[in-house]
Structure formats: C-alpha cells, structure tokens
Amino acid sequence: LVGSEMCIRDSISSEEVLLMKRCLLRSALALCACLLAAPLPSPAAPYKAEYKLSVVPGATSGWGMTAAYFADLVRERSQGRINIKVYPSSQLLAGKQTSEFLMLRNGAIDFALASTINWSPQIKELNLTALPFFLAVQPDRYKAMDAVMAGKSGKMMVDAIEKKGVKIIGWAENGFREMTTSKGPISKPEDMSGLKIRVVGSPIFIETFRALGANPVNMNWSEATTGFQQGVVDGQENPTNGINIPLKIWDYHKYHCDWHYIIDPLLMGVNPTVWKSFSPEDQKLLLECAAETEKYGKALSRLGMDDGSSLAYLKSIDKLPEVTEPYAFMEQQGMIVTRLSPEQIAKFHGATQKVRADWTAKIGPDLVKAAEEDMAAAK
Ligand code: X2X
C-alpha cells in the first residue's frame, strides 16, 4: 500500500499540481466571500470615558446637588460603566447660559440638567412656566406644577424640545422664583417701581418686570453674584432653597418677597447621538435614575414649603440637607421675609395680565389651554 501511494504521489504531474493550487485558491476565495457576507457580531460601541453634564449655577445649589445625585446614581447602578461628570457654574458654556441648548444639540455637551428658562429663547413653548403668576394663583402651586409635568402640556413641552434635537429623559425642579431686594420690602406692585432688577436673558422677563414698573437688566448668572456684591442692581429673583439660601443672598439683599411669580422646572436632556449609543438596558437604567432624581430634586426645592412630604421623603433616603426650615433660617440671617397672601398675589396677577396675553399668543394658545386643563384636573 505504502508503495502504491508513493507511486501515485510520484505520478502527479506539474499540471495536476497547478490544478490543485487553483482549486485551493478558489475554495479560499469562496470562504472569504462567505465570511464577508455573513453578519459578524459587531462589538458594542465603546462608551465614553466621561460624559459631560452641564449645570448653570454652582455645585452647592439645589440644582447642582440634584445633578450630582443623578451622576452618582448612574455610576453606582452601572457599576462604573457610565461615568457622568457634573460641570457646574456654566463652565461648559463660557458663562452664557442661553447657549446651553445649542451646545447640547451639537454634541459639545452630552447631558444637561437644564432650566426651561435657559432654553426658552430656542424653544418658545418653554415660556409656559414663565408666564407671570400663572401657577401662583392656583390653589396648590406644587400640585399644579406636577399636573403640568405629568400631563398633556408637559408632553407638548417635551415634544417641542425633542423636535428641535435633544432627547429628554426626565424632569426635576429649580423651584418657584421669589424676589429679593436691597431697597425695602415688596408687598404690592407699586413697590417694584423703579427698582433695577437682574433677570435672565430671556425676553419674557424684561416684559414682566417692565409691566411692574421695574427696570430689568439682563445678566448671566456667572456675572450676577459680582453684580449683587457691587450693588449694580437693587434686586433679583431666584428660588429660595435652590439658589437664594445656598448663595447667602442676605449678604446682598435684606428683603425677601414670597410671591411665587413663576417656576422653572428642570429637564434632564441628552444629546440624541449619545442617547442612541447606550444599550437598551442602559437606556432603561438612565430613565430609572432620572425618575429618582426628579423625586429628590423636587423634594429639595419644596422642603419646608409643602405639606411635609418633601421632608419625609428626604429623611427616608437619608439625604436631608442642613437647612430644613427655610423661612426661619432666612430670618435668623437677618432677612425680612414677606409672604404674600392670595389676595396680594392677585394684585400682581392683575398687573401682568397683558404679558400673559401677549405670551400666550407667542407660546401657542393650545399649549396654555392644555396646561389650564391639566391643572384643573388635578385640583
Ligand atoms: O440665572 C438664573 O437666575 C438661574 C441660575 O436661576 C437660571 O439659570 C435660570
């Protein structure tokens, strides 16, 4: 047998060797084609080493704390796979808070915990919650805000943002904005006359303060504190727990007027390309973390001003901040706090009627009507 094999091998001609080589080459080519045609399991897109999350005010503001809560929760639940870093104090925006939306949309920023106020120059629907005294005259202003966020009007706001190119994964809250001044207490519209007030660079603010006889000036938040220190303005408006207390506003303004004239809900926005790069499981994880962040952020904003549920919630998650009684605390710091009655608020509501009418036309009467219906259903 060995001999005959040897014999066969010996008898292979050079043409046969060439034929065999061609045959082998063809098979190899066929295999290659086959491999190319078959869908190879694609490796998952690698996640970024760091996702940048923008926040306009500082790290110690309620807003900054809410962003940190989200980042920590995501890092912990994803076992470090998703690493979000919070950049407070408008660092990513070169101080210009109204450019945040565009930077998030174009991918210079990955995430933003953003106020409706700062995105309203690009998305007119977001002026809804800045309509003066629109929510303030509701029987329960927090219930009204929750009804908008969870209702048809909230969805219309989110849809308007998403249509312009940013994915929204949740809400939170900066809070109802209260007035602080250095020149005497405010209890009626006439008290606002001639006061120079710092406002955000969003047009509805200018019109609201002019309607009240004040002299509004645009200033980025990044420059505002210096402006207060130097006495460039006589007053400003920001939420009590979220901004005024952490900023120690009493160092500049002695008078605090609780008039709840508008609220800025916060939105957790994500660049859409970044959002799509997460696996479906991680998208679910991010949505769950955003839902918990909403509860935490709202509780921080409402602590000491609601029926006690914010205090109970923060205790239950072991996240009670230092100041739990904001009014008493501000008074201890020497502030004079004027808390307006519904009748006093009604006077301010009357004085700003034209601003609401003009801006209802700009925002879209359908959206304003949807919000009125959402709020009415929640009473
Ligand atoms: O600029 C403000 O007043 C602030 C920090 O509240 C916002 O970004 C809307």
Boltz pocket constraint, residues with backbone or C-beta under 6 A from the ligand:
constraints:
  - pocket:
      binder: B
      contacts: [[A, 56], [A, 57], [A, 97], [A, 115], [A, 117], [A, 118], [A, 174], [A, 200], [A, 219], [A, 220], [A, 221], [A, 237], [A, 238], [A, 243], [A, 264]]
      max_distance: 6.0
